[in-house]
């Protein structure tokens, strides 16, 4: 689960949540040497504890946290740092699960009603060292992602991204923004 967070139009929210729930139900979390495992451990106990704390904070704030998948036999009692994948449904956007990198199998899903307000919220979210240095915007409730661009130092950085199925709609809502990529009707165009 490498996606940081998902913004989805409320009209497609249930559909996306159901699809992700079904997909995560098939995962088995365990050692990488176990052929039945589809997801391995986190890199450290501290990182597992950080993600667990983020999930608890979201649940305490009223978000629904759906832990999915299964732990491989013996995983819970092993020395591995295993954590079942979780969906965090409609969390407060000020929670750490949304504002910080979780580096673990936890995905916040945030519904929106108005495209302009969610684009403004995402594009005006100034990054800090603990925040995602990119802004990906899903313009029509569709899943979209930005291919990483190499920075020249061997690290990958995501470029800002706007996805729209109607170029005129992008012009109306996106002309004051400067995304590096505009996705319209199946084509990525560098801006």
Secondary structure, DSSP 8 states (H G I E B T S, - for coil): ----EEEEEHHHHHHHHHHHHHHHHT-EE--TT-TT-SB---S-HHHHHHHHHHHHHHHHTT-EEEE-SEE-TTTTTSSS-----EEEES--TTSHHHHS---SSEEEEEEES-HHHHHHHHHT----TTS-S--EEESSS------EEE-SSS-EEE--EEEES-HHHHHHHHTTS--SEEEETTEEEE-
